[in-house]
């Protein structure tokens, strides 16, 4: 099958149906099906219509499919987002400056103080990946019977899926807790201006997993691990740690526990 046909199929994937796409472009459905099957090529007029609709150069439709994906991955997926009210609302925010986000792709250990326990640090595993012109985050928080645990918190596990943006010289991560499906968290980090990516610091806002669902904000620090790591080992080192634990980078311990930095803020809603 021709590269043109494959590239048109990729573009079609951004719409609910081929019929819907043909109506929007103004092309006969049967004729368009022949383009998709590789049985014929669009006329110059129809080729221009397709290119204008997807806002790309007409000659790019004939690129090898692998090159087309690299060059127009963000563009053809943006067409799909335009048909989704939720996605289109956030289209200007995510991914923000993708060029600045790409160097951040990889794995991290995130560290923050556990709400209502200023002597205990939570370490979680975070990964950032680029796909379809956006950067996505996945976070896993887990704990066994570790430091400062009460009986009701044994075996705690949370998984978050999120979107990452670079706007106004800050990194924003908006995450959804995918296991309980009842929490959104936001983390704001400052970019690292060192030549070698090491530690990112900032603040996180969310809701605790305790029964009373307490709101909290806390300082947070991400330690870069790399793009290719032993994820099983990295996850095994996650959990609750004493603030004196030497496995925590000294710069992170200082950042989280310094008396000069803001304390954890929390609020417990009253029963109605």
Secondary structure, DSSP 8 states (H G I E B T S, - for coil): --HHHHHHHHHHTTSS-HHHHHHHHT--HHHHHHHHHTS----HHHHHHHHHHHTS-GGGGGS-HHHHHHHHHHHHHHHHHHTSHHHHHHTTTSSBSHHHHHTT-EEEEEEEEETTEEEEEEEEEEEEEEETTEEEEEEEEE-SS-TT--GGGTT-EEEEEEEEEEETTEEEEEEEETTT---EEEEEEE---SSS--EEEEEEEEE-SSTT--EEEEEEEEEEEESS--HHHHHHT-EEEETT-TTS-HHHHHHHH-TTS---EEE-----
